[in-house]
Amino acid sequence: MPVSCRYYDVRRVTGEVTQVDVDNGRVEQAGTSFFDKAVIRVLGDKGWGVFSVSGEEAEFEKLPESFIKEAYSASLVTNIHIPIQETPSSIHPVPSMKENPADVSLEEKVSILLDMYKATEGPDIVSRRINYIEKDEKVTFSDCYGNSYNYGLCRCGFSVLLVASRAGIVQMGYERDHTISGLNIRHRQDLAREATERAGRLLDAKPAKGGILRAVLDPELAGVFAHEAVGHASEGDLVKEGSSILKGKIDEQIGSPLLTIVDDPSLPEFGFCPVDDEGTETKRTEIIQKGILKSYLHSRETLASVGFGDAGHCRGMPGVEPIVRMSNTFIENGDSSYDEIISECRSGILLKGSRGGQVDPGRGMFQFNAEFGYLIEDGECTTMVRDVSLSGEILQTLHTISLIGDDLALHPGYCGKVGQTVPVTDGSPHLLLDKAVVGGCDID
Amino acid sequence: MIDDIFRAAENVADEAEVFFARTEAISADLKQDKIAIGSKSSGSGIIIRIIKDGKIGVSCTDNPQTWKRCLDAACASAKFADPLTWKGLPEPADVDKRPLALDKRIKTDPYLVTDIISQLKAGSEAYKADITSGSASVAISSHTIANSNGLNYSTTGTQVHVSLEMIAGQSTGYESDTSWNLDQINPQETGEKASFFAAKGQGGEEIETKTYDVILSPMAVSQLLDAAIIPALSGRNVHTGRSVFAGKVGDYVAGEYISLIDDPMDPRGVANSAWDGEGMPVKKNPFIENGVLRSFAYDLRTAYRYDETPTASAVRTGQSGAPAIGNHNLILSGPEFDIFEDKALFVHDLIGAHTANPMSGDFSVELSSPFFAYDGELQEPVRTGMMSGNIFEILYRIQGCSKETRTLGSVIVPSVRLSDIAIIGRG
């Protein structure tokens, strides 16, 4: 190790991305691109130095001394001493795939997608698009402690987007599925049909009326709620910087005693990390246990300065320095059935599907949007509604969870933070919130 | 290397295009009030596109040495593409080849970023709030676009970017600035504004649910444009049933004094170039003029596919690096007056604008840093609020625009004053 350098690690990701775009029956794009990126991090006398390279410069067997020097020289602008904690290091095996997408020709993938496309025909449907993406990555990691890992991971998936239009009203139906368990596009006509039917049915749905209501969230949307309202605010870097409402709240009851929220990067789901991107072993972290805040998500750096929780949650895009991220985040099962939740809601709204969300963790405000919903009247689902979103304050809303279902389901997606996008899953059983601020285009 | 690619492509393709880009950057990141991370990066990429019998194939790699594999992948990709009546890549034209966004004083020099950080911090002391994070970065990037018709354009540009997030109690403030030119960036002002929103945002009251006159900051305006308006102007979306603007050319789609024009050479642009991502000479594209929908944006592929006129609207973004439809400097304009004079609810930023329905334009988002504004200034802070509406309808609700504009990436926008916007309050 060069003098004055307290720590270094290097992560190189080499891979191929294959994409197919079937737009209204035409193959607009079907092909493969290549990337090779490396990032070298050092801890100098003070803070971090990061050096990113790509292409032929990333093509090294042994880390060149000059790269450590470059990263070290980048660290010279820092003016605060950053301590890090040594953490347990090990790797989980990558589960084998049922069908490796690499073994299936591009021609066959295109033909499977064209077949799926046939299932998207329907009345009032004016636009039909199917996208496929496959990212096959080889990761090599080593650090100055002698830890060294190599693994390959292939993530693939598809999305179906339908637009329906009638009498000036335009609505969309959207479904997607992404996985680490191998090619997932065969025999998926049902999902394509579901999106098609929904686009058509949404033409007749009413705009939602905004206000303060009782709300039931489906597992997909409740997963986004766990991710936006709790997950981000529990990230150790935000806690350290003072931009999380959850700072200083360890061991406090911050939500309903029914509520347990977990982030588990070791789970072989779409957010799976065999080892995190700074070499720490990955494992289950219970952020909230029975309503009490127990842990933050950490990197080696944030664990050293904040404490309370586990490292192993540090992830970065290829060629970019890793930061604290979620992976597979979910609310644990409760004991209420779906029927009980709807009937207990009595009067309110059921929100289904997700168009994403956002949070300001310092202020403690979050927002997320459902794809559609149903009014709940006299304990039964009635009229379909469209364009419903929900926003609220983290610390208030977690106390308003009055029932948790027994039907946990996980949904794959992507999460963005400071310009970096990583694959994640979010999940939950159905939830009942007693007092939710629901946004719709109409107000009284 | 570019000539080698064209020679190799001659035997396998009717036409070929190479886009080569290289970037070097340096940055410093603040964590609280100290610089915790220094970064340097360098990288290049090459994107090869070939056309064979009207079929387009594309591939990219960040290792130009492996161009042969990339060319093979581009050719393989063309096999599956649906053919179109291809009318050719552009011929060389008499375009202005001088760099239009290059500040020669900008080097990847650590002192430059630490100096910007110092200015940012000095500005942040204007009001009492704490820095949570911030950053300063400078980049020098160059690109070459060349095709088998002999077109070969190269340019170099610079970029400087600052951002700052601050907090006071539970009130957060965010501000950023980007320019190609050191004289046009004001880190001190960025710091001042972030501290203003954090410090002055404290102690806000809840408001009642009703309709309000609302002033959207340029940041909020650009988020709504991105969520639904810009996609609806893409010729590809128009022709594939994904735009509510389809079939409405000549109709009113906005208030009668509202215009939305792409002017690639507007001096306020941050990355002006005389050619687009496919080497087509850029020109002004009036999408909406005085409320009337006039035109859509096309790249070559989409124009040829649907027998439209190309508008030089190709940009190079996204994972594949293939040219896609975008805009250069999209300028929103409307009647200018002092929009901060009469009382309105001012919104600095939106939480969740990307969750709007991109087809219908319906949205409901949480407000960030809302204030009541009157007598020309931001006055009392508001605690929370949710704004609902339809983005396309908002084009009709613009009463007026501020004289000052901001450039945010590829859009140039003023603050706008809207009438009768539904706000769900918690009061």
Chai-1 contact restraints between the chains, C-beta under 6 A:
chainA,res_idxA,chainB,res_idxB,connection_type,confidence,min_distance_angstrom,max_distance_angstrom,comment,restraint_id
A,V17,B,Q319,contact,1.0,0.0,6.0,A-B,restraint_1
A,D23,B,T240,contact,1.0,0.0,6.0,A-B,restraint_2
A,N24,B,T240,contact,1.0,0.0,6.0,A-B,restraint_3
A,R26,B,D82,contact,1.0,0.0,6.0,A-B,restraint_4
A,V27,B,F80,contact,1.0,0.0,6.0,A-B,restraint_5
A,V27,B,A81,contact,1.0,0.0,6.0,A-B,restraint_6
A,V27,B,D82,contact,1.0,0.0,6.0,A-B,restraint_7
A,A30,B,S77,contact,1.0,0.0,6.0,A-B,restraint_8
A,A30,B,F80,contact,1.0,0.0,6.0,A-B,restraint_9
A,G31,B,S59,contact,1.0,0.0,6.0,A-B,restraint_10
A,G31,B,A73,contact,1.0,0.0,6.0,A-B,restraint_11
A,G31,B,S77,contact,1.0,0.0,6.0,A-B,restraint_12
A,T32,B,A73,contact,1.0,0.0,6.0,A-B,restraint_13
A,S33,B,S59,contact,1.0,0.0,6.0,A-B,restraint_14
A,S33,B,C60,contact,1.0,0.0,6.0,A-B,restraint_15
A,S33,B,S320,contact,1.0,0.0,6.0,A-B,restraint_16
A,F34,B,T61,contact,1.0,0.0,6.0,A-B,restraint_17
A,F35,B,D62,contact,1.0,0.0,6.0,A-B,restraint_18
A,D36,B,N63,contact,1.0,0.0,6.0,A-B,restraint_19
A,G47,B,A36,contact,1.0,0.0,6.0,A-B,restraint_20
A,G47,B,I37,contact,1.0,0.0,6.0,A-B,restraint_21
A,W48,B,I37,contact,1.0,0.0,6.0,A-B,restraint_22
A,G49,B,G38,contact,1.0,0.0,6.0,A-B,restraint_23
A,V50,B,S39,contact,1.0,0.0,6.0,A-B,restraint_24
A,F51,B,K40,contact,1.0,0.0,6.0,A-B,restraint_25
A,S52,B,S41,contact,1.0,0.0,6.0,A-B,restraint_26
A,S54,B,G43,contact,1.0,0.0,6.0,A-B,restraint_27
A,S54,B,D62,contact,1.0,0.0,6.0,A-B,restraint_28
A,G55,B,D62,contact,1.0,0.0,6.0,A-B,restraint_29
A,G55,B,N63,contact,1.0,0.0,6.0,A-B,restraint_30
A,E56,B,N63,contact,1.0,0.0,6.0,A-B,restraint_31
A,E56,B,Q65,contact,1.0,0.0,6.0,A-B,restraint_32
A,A74,B,G38,contact,1.0,0.0,6.0,A-B,restraint_33
A,A74,B,S39,contact,1.0,0.0,6.0,A-B,restraint_34
A,A74,B,K40,contact,1.0,0.0,6.0,A-B,restraint_35
A,S75,B,G38,contact,1.0,0.0,6.0,A-B,restraint_36
A,V77,B,A28,contact,1.0,0.0,6.0,A-B,restraint_37
A,V77,B,I35,contact,1.0,0.0,6.0,A-B,restraint_38
A,V77,B,G38,contact,1.0,0.0,6.0,A-B,restraint_39
A,V77,B,P110,contact,1.0,0.0,6.0,A-B,restraint_40
A,V77,B,T114,contact,1.0,0.0,6.0,A-B,restraint_41
A,T78,B,I35,contact,1.0,0.0,6.0,A-B,restraint_42
A,T78,B,A36,contact,1.0,0.0,6.0,A-B,restraint_43
A,T78,B,G38,contact,1.0,0.0,6.0,A-B,restraint_44
A,N79,B,K34,contact,1.0,0.0,6.0,A-B,restraint_45
A,N79,B,I35,contact,1.0,0.0,6.0,A-B,restraint_46
A,I80,B,K34,contact,1.0,0.0,6.0,A-B,restraint_47
A,I80,B,A36,contact,1.0,0.0,6.0,A-B,restraint_48
A,V110,B,F80,contact,1.0,0.0,6.0,A-B,restraint_49
A,V126,B,G241,contact,1.0,0.0,6.0,A-B,restraint_50
A,S127,B,T240,contact,1.0,0.0,6.0,A-B,restraint_51
A,S127,B,G241,contact,1.0,0.0,6.0,A-B,restraint_52
A,S127,B,R242,contact,1.0,0.0,6.0,A-B,restraint_53
A,V163,B,G241,contact,1.0,0.0,6.0,A-B,restraint_54
A,V163,B,R242,contact,1.0,0.0,6.0,A-B,restraint_55
A,V163,B,M359,contact,1.0,0.0,6.0,A-B,restraint_56
A,V170,B,V244,contact,1.0,0.0,6.0,A-B,restraint_57
A,V170,B,M359,contact,1.0,0.0,6.0,A-B,restraint_58
A,V170,B,S360,contact,1.0,0.0,6.0,A-B,restraint_59
A,M172,B,M359,contact,1.0,0.0,6.0,A-B,restraint_60
A,G210,B,S388,contact,1.0,0.0,6.0,A-B,restraint_61
A,G210,B,I424,contact,1.0,0.0,6.0,A-B,restraint_62
A,E241,B,K31,contact,1.0,0.0,6.0,A-B,restraint_63
A,E241,B,Q32,contact,1.0,0.0,6.0,A-B,restraint_64
A,E241,B,T132,contact,1.0,0.0,6.0,A-B,restraint_65
A,E241,B,S133,contact,1.0,0.0,6.0,A-B,restraint_66
A,G242,B,T132,contact,1.0,0.0,6.0,A-B,restraint_67
A,S243,B,T132,contact,1.0,0.0,6.0,A-B,restraint_68
A,S243,B,I167,contact,1.0,0.0,6.0,A-B,restraint_69
A,R355,B,T355,contact,1.0,0.0,6.0,A-B,restraint_70
A,G356,B,T355,contact,1.0,0.0,6.0,A-B,restraint_71
A,G357,B,G352,contact,1.0,0.0,6.0,A-B,restraint_72
A,Q358,B,I351,contact,1.0,0.0,6.0,A-B,restraint_73
A,Q358,B,G352,contact,1.0,0.0,6.0,A-B,restraint_74
A,D360,B,T172,contact,1.0,0.0,6.0,A-B,restraint_75
A,D360,B,I351,contact,1.0,0.0,6.0,A-B,restraint_76
A,G362,B,I167,contact,1.0,0.0,6.0,A-B,restraint_77
A,G362,B,T172,contact,1.0,0.0,6.0,A-B,restraint_78
A,R363,B,Q170,contact,1.0,0.0,6.0,A-B,restraint_79
A,R363,B,T172,contact,1.0,0.0,6.0,A-B,restraint_80
A,M365,B,E366,contact,1.0,0.0,6.0,A-B,restraint_81
A,Q367,B,I351,contact,1.0,0.0,6.0,A-B,restraint_82
A,Q367,B,G352,contact,1.0,0.0,6.0,A-B,restraint_83
A,Q367,B,V365,contact,1.0,0.0,6.0,A-B,restraint_84
A,Q367,B,E366,contact,1.0,0.0,6.0,A-B,restraint_85
A,N369,B,T355,contact,1.0,0.0,6.0,A-B,restraint_86
A,D387,B,N357,contact,1.0,0.0,6.0,A-B,restraint_87
A,D387,B,D362,contact,1.0,0.0,6.0,A-B,restraint_88
A,S389,B,S364,contact,1.0,0.0,6.0,A-B,restraint_89
A,S391,B,E366,contact,1.0,0.0,6.0,A-B,restraint_90
A,S391,B,M386,contact,1.0,0.0,6.0,A-B,restraint_91
A,G439,B,S364,contact,1.0,0.0,6.0,A-B,restraint_92
A,G439,B,M386,contact,1.0,0.0,6.0,A-B,restraint_93
A,G439,B,S388,contact,1.0,0.0,6.0,A-B,restraint_94
A,G439,B,I424,contact,1.0,0.0,6.0,A-B,restraint_95
A,C441,B,D362,contact,1.0,0.0,6.0,A-B,restraint_96
A,C441,B,S388,contact,1.0,0.0,6.0,A-B,restraint_97
A,I443,B,T209,contact,1.0,0.0,6.0,A-B,restraint_98
A,I443,B,A422,contact,1.0,0.0,6.0,A-B,restraint_99
